[in-house]
Amino acid sequence: MAMEAALAGRTALVLYGSETGNSQEVAEELGRTAERLRFSTQVCEFNSVSIKQLLQYSVVLISISTTGQGDLPANALTFWRALRSKRLQPGCLSRLRFASFGLGDTSYPKFNWAHRKLYNRLIQLGADTICDRGESDEQHPEGVDGSFIPWLLKLRESLLQAYPLPGDFKPIHDDVLLEPKWLLETSDTVDVSRTPSARPTDHIGAPDIPFEDLLAVTNSLTATVASNTRVTPDTHWQDVRHLTLTTPGHQTYNPGDILTIYPKNFAPDVDLFLTAMNWTDIADVSIKFISTSTTENTTTQGRPLPNLTPGSSTTLRSLLTKHLDIMAIPRRSFFSQLAHYTADTYHRDRLLEFTDPQYIDELYDYTTRPRRSILEVLQEFESVQIPWQRVCSVIPAMRGRQFSIASGGRLKDAAFRDGQEHGSEKEDHASETRFELLIAIVKYRTVIKRLRQGVCTRYVASLQPGQSLSVTLQKGGLGVSNADSDRPVVMVGPGTGVAPMRALIYERVAWRRHDVLHGTNENKDTHGLRDVLFFGCRNAEADFFFKDEWAGLQSDGVALDVFPAFSRDQRSKVYVQDLVRTHASRVYEALATQNGILYICGSSGKMPQAVREALIEVFQQQGSLTREDAEAYMDGMEKSGRYKQETW
């Protein structure tokens, strides 16, 4: 009681805005840091708190990623709208002290834009920062940790300076295991030490497929697989799937919107994990979550896992199959946790080395470079035995994977088949909605001959026609609308980046035909406008996706020009940026003369920057501009919404 009284009022709120889970993982690490400095800590998403609640804590720590065109993640938008309210007076947050870290990607023009907008607004309202803001770059050789860990060390010192520990209190040492927010316990009086295994054996000898029961995902749609077709030859180095799904009812979506698929782990991998932890005999015992929190604030307490409510019963097998990402690449904090669960001195020392900031490059070489999974780490450090009650505080949650939708216009109609509308099915037009995705399956062998497979794409590759799965539909960041159909678009979409470009092409065809049919095109002059698609792949015969469709659209009179770049069909490699230079006059006419819109989609990294450089050269050459003026013109396109990028 004396300790609690001495630390009363020492509170921290950790907020995150996250699309893919990276920002949430950073937030959880911030929460552990605050706890070790003896703050009573809550970690939750932005949308779960109000502006007033910020003032109830000693300090607020922020982790936020940038999505779309400099936008905040969906789970931070409600909070952001409230923070932007004109009713908030200057100085209303003068009692707020905070520190913030942003996750971004320098391949985007608006690098870490969401973080900077949020930071500036808080300062504008009078909030005070206790530490310089931190920012990470997805392109950093060592990933997020390359920037986050050095910043975290500075934050720790800043927190101790701003909030000195009272009396003889010291920070909680790393050797001390923190109490998790949630623990597992049996749902009944069963003695788990004597419970025989109820291990299902249905999968033994069966194809490599996960269990087919649906996941209970909040706000999800139940999708049915209509087709799952490999569109690259079997001899090609990569398996790329054209996946078609249907959902009941009419769902509205636009080009650039996203479908999230929630994968499952495969039974053989789950069995290996259970064996490694000696949990086989209790794998199918009914268990439930219990909260260890003493707070009465249920708003910020959250859920133990994204798609599990606190009161629901489950089993270890179910958790490992549906909810925990045992195939993820482990982060630094994972090794810190494991060190508490081994009696082997060598293993413990080795695990702690991976948590030492001075060995961050060694951690990268052990985990990220070879794509080593959590399961493999546990198999290598066989002395580690995680208590099953704490597994959810050690293994990260399984998160959905986002894919840009490849269907638009008439392709969204589930009655549309093989390029034709069947009259007999027309009456079902509103009963089903069609989604098409173009997904590259991640499967390769490392230099040490170990097989690597993407958690979600492995799941996608296993899907069979007629199978059901849980998906969620989310608005994307391209901001496409019919209002722009009277000006041309220049699209750059190499590889699977062509997926949202395909959706855009079909949607623009539908919009223009609708305008003509209903006489709503009177104020739109589309005469002489032609859209341009720059597509890049290795070989014309192997991965020129939708080649026949482009030809079909052109033969139907659609004003579309497609310029493919094949990087392996000739001695000298040709990429999309090379074709932008080759067709400089077309690009300049569409973007500068006709006030067109540019879309860049595909892999992040070098491609977006290389295309941007080619565009600067186009404006210099065709517009007789200096480099400085050409860059200024590109900046103006970004600010006016005519330069849009969605890369991954």
Disulfide bonds with the S-S distance in Angstrom:
none
